Amino acid sequence: MLVLIAGIVLFLGAHLFTTLRGTRAAAIGRLGPGGFKGVYSLVAVVGFGLICWGFHLYRAEGWVQLWAPPAWGRPAAIVLMWFAFVALAVSGGPPDKRRPSRIGGWLRHPMLVGVKLWALAHLLANGDLGGLILFASFLAWAVYDRISVKRRGDAGIPRETGFTRADAIAVAAGSVAYTAMLFLHPYLIGVSILA
């Protein structure tokens, strides 16, 4: 469990650090933009690796069931995950390179919406301690980050009046990724969704 927690602290800590704009600017001033991106990326990748390894160890050696998820939790999670994948597909690319999108404008910050849906879906479908720590941490971070970007005045993706080519691409790409994950989940995560 400690490896999982260390990974969460590193990964989300790096992401939380970027919301502290004054401290972030000072770090960029000391390290330079490239140096800052390098350190940030290294900490995030190490954190992500520790999360994966830690959750694997937890599942193999220390599973702690806290509650029985509701019967509707798993079907709800399957539906929510499609929306999460589409939101993540809409968020693709840097903000200045994104094409106009009605879905993106409706969600405003689609990456954060996708993370919230992913975390909520998994909290509904699981009732174990490791899952609670992992998914609640990511849900809390996404809520915090949404508040943070709003306070900074970042309105997110501008609203569009009609569906665009970018919307169609995002729905298609999100649906393909979602379908692939349905079948790959047992091999990548060790849990069958369809069984």
C-alpha positions in Angstrom: 0.0 0.0 0.0 2.9 2.4 0.7 4.2 2.1 -2.9 0.7 3.0 -4.2 0.4 6.0 -1.8 4.0 7.1 -2.7 3.0 7.0 -6.4 -0.1 9.0 -5.8 1.8 11.6 -3.8 4.4 12.0 -6.5 2.0 12.0 -9.5 -0.7 14.2 -8.1 1.9 16.3 -6.2 3.5 17.2 -9.5 0.1 18.1 -10.9 -0.8 20.1 -7.8 2.6 22.0 -8.0 1.6 23.4 -11.4 -1.4 25.1 -9.8 0.8 27.1 -7.5 1.6 29.7 -10.2 4.0 31.8 -8.2 6.0 28.8 -7.0 5.9 27.3 -10.5 7.1 30.5 -12.1 10.0 30.6 -9.6 10.9 26.9 -10.5 10.8 27.7 -14.2 13.0 30.7 -13.5 15.6 28.5 -11.8 15.5 25.5 -14.1 14.4 27.1 -17.3 11.3 25.9 -19.3 13.0 22.8 -20.6 14.5 21.9 -17.2 11.2 22.4 -15.5 9.3 20.2 -18.0 12.0 17.6 -17.7 11.8 17.4 -13.9 8.0 17.6 -13.9 7.8 14.8 -16.5 10.2 12.6 -14.6 8.4 13.0 -11.3 5.0 12.4 -13.0 6.3 9.3 -14.8 7.9 7.8 -11.7 4.7 8.5 -9.8 2.6 6.8 -12.4 4.9 3.8 -12.4 4.7 3.6 -8.7 0.9 3.8 -8.8 0.8 0.9 -11.3 3.3 -1.2 -9.4 1.7 -0.3 -6.0 -1.8 -1.2 -7.1 -0.5 -4.5 -8.6 1.2 -5.3 -5.2 -1.9 -4.3 -3.3 -4.2 -6.5 -5.5 -1.8 -9.4 -5.1 -1.0 -9.2 -1.4 -3.1 -6.8 0.6 -6.7 -6.6 -0.7 -9.0 -5.0 1.9 -12.7 -5.0 1.0 -14.5 -2.2 2.8 -18.0 -2.4 1.4 -20.1 -4.2 -1.2 -20.6 -1.9 -4.2 -24.3 -1.5 -5.2 -25.7 -3.8 -7.8 -26.1 -0.8 -10.2 -22.5 0.4 -9.6 -20.9 -1.8 -12.2 -23.4 -1.0 -15.1 -23.3 2.7 -14.2 -19.5 2.5 -14.3 -19.5 1.0 -17.7 -21.7 3.8 -19.0 -19.8 6.5 -17.3 -16.5 5.2 -18.7 -17.8 5.8 -22.3 -18.4 9.4 -21.4 -14.9 9.6 -19.8 -13.2 8.3 -22.9 -15.1 10.8 -25.1 -14.2 13.6 -22.8 -10.5 12.6 -22.8 -10.6 12.4 -26.7 -12.1 15.9 -26.8 -9.3 17.2 -24.6 -6.5 15.9 -26.9 -3.8 18.3 -27.8 -2.6 21.6 -26.3 -5.3 24.2 -25.8 -4.0 26.5 -28.5 -4.1 23.6 -31.1 -7.6 22.3 -30.3 -10.2 22.6 -33.0 -13.5 24.2 -32.2 -15.8 21.6 -30.4 -19.3 21.8 -29.1 -18.6 19.0 -26.6 -15.3 20.6 -25.5 -17.1 24.0 -25.0 -19.9 22.3 -23.1 -17.4 20.5 -20.8 -15.0 23.5 -20.7 -12.2 21.4 -19.3 -12.8 18.0 -20.8 -9.6 16.3 -19.4 -10.7 17.1 -15.8 -14.3 15.9 -16.6 -12.8 12.7 -18.0 -10.7 12.1 -14.9 -13.7 12.9 -12.6 -15.9 10.4 -14.5 -13.2 7.8 -14.5 -12.7 8.1 -10.8 -16.4 8.2 -10.0 -17.1 5.2 -12.2 -14.4 3.1 -10.4 -15.6 4.2 -6.9 -19.1 3.0 -7.8 -17.9 -0.3 -9.1 -15.3 -1.1 -6.3 -15.5 -1.2 -2.6 -11.9 -1.8 -1.5 -9.4 0.3 0.4 -6.8 0.6 -2.4 -9.5 1.6 -4.9 -10.9 4.1 -2.5 -7.4 5.7 -1.9 -6.5 5.7 -5.6 -9.8 6.8 -7.2 -10.8 9.3 -4.4 -7.4 10.9 -4.7 -7.8 11.5 -8.4 -11.4 12.7 -8.0 -10.3 15.1 -5.3 -7.4 16.4 -7.4 -9.7 16.9 -10.5 -12.2 18.9 -8.4 -9.4 21.0 -6.9 -7.8 21.6 -10.3 -11.2 22.7 -11.8 -11.6 25.2 -8.9 -8.0 26.3 -9.5 -8.4 26.9 -13.2 -11.6 28.8 -12.6 -9.9 31.1 -10.0 -7.1 31.8 -12.5 -9.8 32.9 -15.0 -9.3 30.1 -17.4 -12.7 29.7 -19.0 -11.6 26.5 -20.9 -12.6 25.6 -24.4 -14.9 28.3 -26.0 -18.5 27.3 -26.6 -19.6 26.4 -30.2 -23.1 26.6 -31.5 -23.1 23.4 -33.5 -21.4 20.0 -33.6 -18.1 20.1 -35.5 -15.8 17.7 -37.2 -13.7 17.7 -34.0 -16.8 16.5 -32.1 -17.3 13.6 -34.5 -13.6 12.7 -34.3 -13.7 12.8 -30.5 -16.8 10.6 -30.3 -15.3 8.1 -32.7 -11.9 8.1 -31.1 -13.3 7.9 -27.6 -15.6 5.0 -28.6 -12.8 3.1 -30.2 -10.6 3.5 -27.2 -13.5 2.6 -24.9 -14.2 -0.6 -26.8 -10.6 -1.5 -26.8 -10.4 -1.0 -23.1 -13.4 -3.2 -22.5 -11.5 -6.1 -24.1 -8.0 -5.2 -22.8 -9.0 -4.4 -19.2 -8.4 -8.1 -18.0 -4.9 -8.1 -19.5 -3.9 -4.6 -18.5 -5.6 -4.3 -15.2 -6.4 -7.9 -14.2 -10.1 -7.4 -13.9 -12.7 -8.6 -16.5 -15.4 -6.0 -17.2 -17.5 -8.1 -19.6 -17.7 -11.3 -17.5 
